[in-house]
């Protein structure tokens, strides 16, 4: 018999806030997590460590367990595929010159430049599918709380619609995909092996995010050799077979298993916190130790 998985008392270890491309503040994420019965969450905003102390301050003010982390955008030089690494348990340095900070700051700068080019291109072309154009100024206003500027901010300024709205998806695909007017990615991502090493050097715990989504299975042995410490077993893009594969890899390589919803509020597909989660039994002592470690960080 398969044991029933219950959200109450479990952990959603993959959420994004308004510090990157999520629509909700950390306090709002915490309130939703409490309502859903979660015992703790992780806020892993993209390619920045600048917000970590603010995330921790909000969590402590709310009296709720939160891991303040980062999701690092990378490339696997061997396969040419994108790979994302979640990193928990690390701190920003006073001068922002830590090994991982140097890597993510470059990615964030390239991301901001690309997004602003996209906003400028749409403004110059007068694109206004919902009756009002996205301008550079309006995109900057939407993204004012973020460490960067993202496509989600452009789409919010352009449409005001939720990501899950069919019209939003139609407009997004027309503009950002399939040869659309602003289909352009950043020119450079850090190599994933170097990102994992930098995360460990800065004291973090690197975890391979959503391996099924990016088909990053083959990279696991090399990443473990570089210092990978965990794998995300539960994610909206991990089916049951992928989750089982994660647990098997965790046993083989001695990895932590985590899980989360990849929640972005109205800017993403999951409808609520805890759409995916990991239970205390599945995460074991390793996940409990992540939260114990977090209490010691500034």
JOVENPE-V330456 format. One record per helix or strand of 2 or more residues. SS is the DSSP state (h for helix, s for strand). FROM is the first residue (numbers start at 1). TO is the last residue. If there is no record, write none. Layout:
ss = (SS	SS)
from = (FROM	FROM)
to = (TO	TO)
//
This chain:
ss = (s	h	s	h	s	s	h	h	h	h	s	h	s	h	h	s	h	s	h	h)
from = (11	26	40	52	66	82	99	136	151	166	190	192	205	211	217	230	240	256	265	280)
to = (15	36	46	62	75	88	125	142	159	176	191	201	208	214	226	234	253	259	267	294)
//
